[in-house]
Amino acid sequence: MNDPIDINTKITLVKKEKEVKELIFNKSLAIEMLTKSVVQSWSSWGKFQQAWCNRAYNTFKDYDKYILLIYLFRQVWQNYADNFNYYSLDEFYSNNEFVIDKINLIQISEELHIPKETIRRKVNEFQNEGILKRNGKTIILNKEAVNHQKPVKTVKLLSHFIYKKSLDLQNLSWFGDNLSEDYVEAFIKKHFTLCWIHFFRLQIPYLIRHRDLFGDLETWNVWGVIALNHQYYLNMQLKKSIIIEDLDFKDYYQKILNTKPSHAINASSISDISNIPRATVLRKLKWLVKNNLIKRTKNLQYVLKPKGIENKKINENFIYNQEKVSAFVCDILNMIKDPRFKIK
């Protein structure tokens, strides 16, 4: 990685290579440790994703439209990074407009798995709503775009998740000093554009994989509410158990499937939690039942079904995502531990 430039002084930060290597922890060992701590931390990731998706849906009532907006912001941050410029949260959002030169709709379509004409239509909707303007192949995002996207709550939630994951590593000699949640949040705010590039490199493909699996993100979110209910009761069972069970993350999803919630969840509750209209929730539930991913109880509540080929695909996706999330956490923690990124 190229040496970063200090946000305030614009001076390239350089440390002796030996000193840097000694103080940055071993990423491969950290990923191995984090993937083993699935029970302790994966529920917090599920809650984070649920909160993030609910806010995303509330913005436009259209997940793909929101993903397109954050993709455009990611392009802005990547352009900054390509020129070795990094900005804090406050510095970045103090700008009145953000320019993306030579936008390529075909490239966006291929990366987001959304048809080109759909991308074009949503860009036109943004223009009509005053969120951006186009000048040839250039797109200019304005303050209205910021109002829809500025991730103040997400920064806090993500900081909490990274802090919780850091607890799994803090007692290991090679990890170094313990971190506080406040320090993690302050670090992300200070090095916002750099951290958020990493986050969107994780988040956008993460959402696309789920959309490809479930057909759309509304269906995934409806299923996710039911899955989180199972996860909650699994964690409760594990806490009450006298025998401490050492769960491998590769077996964790099957454990969730086999858990029988004391209280299942109905369509109205799913709608309230997800912010998706009840009529839409009912359609998505019908699809999930038809595809043997859930079943309806005699009390008109919904639980996961533990069998079926689709669950095998979801488990494979879960394992892949767990490794990607752990790698992302390590990237952020590695920057926090890097003496070139110290905050005052």
NORHU-V621486 format. One line per field, one symbol per residue. phi: phi as a letter, one per 40 degrees, with the letter a starting at -180 (. if undefined). burial: I if it has 16 or more other ideal C-beta (glycine too) atoms within 10 Angstrom, else O. Layout:
phi->???
burial->???
//
This chain:
phi->.cccbdcccgcccbbcdccccccccccccccdccccccccbccccccccccccccccccbfaccccccccccccccccccccbgbbbcdcccccccabbbcfcbccccdcccfbddccdccccccdcccgcabbbgccbbcbccccdcbdccccdcccccccccccccbccccccgccbcccccccccccbdcccccccccccccdcccccccbgacccccccccccccccdccccccccccccccccccbccccccccbccbcbbccccccccgcddccdccccccccccgcabccccgbbbcbcbhcccccccccccccdccccccdcccccccccccbcbc
burial->OOOIOOIOOOOOOOOOOOOOOOOIIOOOOIIOIIIOIIIIIIIOIIIIIIOIIOOIIOOIOOIIIIIIIIIIIIIIIOOIIOOOOIIIIOOIIOOOOIOIOOIOOOOIIOOIOIOOOOIOOIIOOIOOOOIIOOOOOOIOIOOOIIOIIOIOOIIOIIIIIIIIIIOIIOOOOOIIOOIOIOIIIOIIIIIIIIIIIIIIOIIIOIIIIIIOOIOOIIIIIIIIIIIIIIIIIIIOOIOOOOOOOOIOIOOIIOIIIOIOIOOIIIIOIIIOIIOIOOOOIOOIIOIIOOIOIIOIOOOOIIIIIOOOOOIOOIIOIIIOIIOIIIIIIIIIIIIIIIOIIOOO
//
